[in-house]
Amino acid sequence: MTTHHVKDDQSGADLSRINFPSNFVWGCATSSFQVEGAAHVGGREESIWDRFCKKSGVIRDGSDAQVACDHFHRWPQDLDLARSMGLNAYRFSIAWTRIMLADNATPNQAGLDFYARMIDGMLERGLQPWVTLYHWDLPQSLQEAGGWENRATVDAYVRYVDAVTRVFGDRVKHWITHNEPWCSAMHGHWDGQHAPGKTDLKSALQACHHILLSHGMAVPVVRRNVAQAQVGIALSLHPLYPASASEDDQRATQRHDGIRNRWFLDALAGRGYPEDVWQLCANERPVVQEGDMQNIAAPLDFLGVNYYFPEAIAHCVERLPFQAQVVHRADRERTAFNWEVAPRDLLPLLQRLQNDYPFPPMFITENGATYEDVVSADGRIHDVERRAYFQRHLKVVKQAIALGIDVRGYFAWSLMDNFEWAEGYQRRFGLVHVDFETQQRLIKDSGLWFREFLLGDESGISDS
Ligand code: IFM
């Protein structure tokens, strides 16, 4: 293949496909609820997000995901688009609500058939399927019995994972048990921004414990059902910095790191929950049974790192129990979501993971940005900021690999614009633009850049 150089217009550095290992995984990601739509097709059950969307005022644009990108019907075209950008992997999630009937015990053949067709479609196109088993769409029937706060949901999850891996274990090797347990637990139960919309730290920590436990209990089930399984979990991880040099802010940063990062990393690494956090949340601690922490620490084959932004932390007495608060740094470059753009901070994060933890290889399982996309007069979307965002982050991944950090793949979030949870359709993260009125797809310049970067002269496009 011809070596292809693309200028990183903000840092001036060149980025070339050839600088990455030849077996590097180049993917894009989506999740079932955000893209599939077809909410009442094939016996799909109601999920907590279907229910949450019905509450007034919780979704910024008042929308829902009944149709979303209609990926349920349009996946052949969507997979063609992914392939046309030179990608070799597609990370998607299976909707638990399509797989288990309302009794949460009987597999739904129509749901299994749907994913069988889509997985076969990936393999036909040379896209390695990466399945996320849980990306936040819990069956509403389980929520009515207490959801993730109820330990019985762990058993239900394991039954669901067993059903899915038995059927697809012959075709899918890469399995991600959970996407961003922080979000499902904390946004779902502590700040209430996500389904099921609770606002209680004790509930959040209990839900979080059960989510992590369900991960650990599922790992051996995946291994049992899948020959040469590669099992991991995708965590949202954040580099954290004190808002000032004061000792108070430094200590607050440590505490925030405890709940934001170490709570997950330490537990998965077999160190138990961090002692400092455990002491701070004396009134909100989860019930942990004998053997749970060993189960959570089931050996992994890879760690999925979802990286979006760092946080600056200040001491704040009112915000109990951690007395830490995220501070807005006005001088920082930001996406339209107001998230800081900080590619360089990915490096210390990866170094920390490699140096401080005994984790296996890492994959960047999500990275991406939302900007105000405009269809130009020439019919294209010149999303130069998003393109630069990807280039700058990939440059850091390249540096990390050169420093000996074991990163083996990168998944752009997202294949296409989709339902961005509490933000509705206002936040566009896609490499592909979706017109939600017509369902028309259009590859943005960032996607064309991937095509050129990955396929070089084979792409048939000229420089934009
Ligand atoms: O859209 C989400 C995704 O579902 C989980 N990770 C972050 C993305 C952007 O907010």
Residues whose N, C-alpha, C, O or C-beta is under 5 A from the ligand:
A	BS01	IFM	none
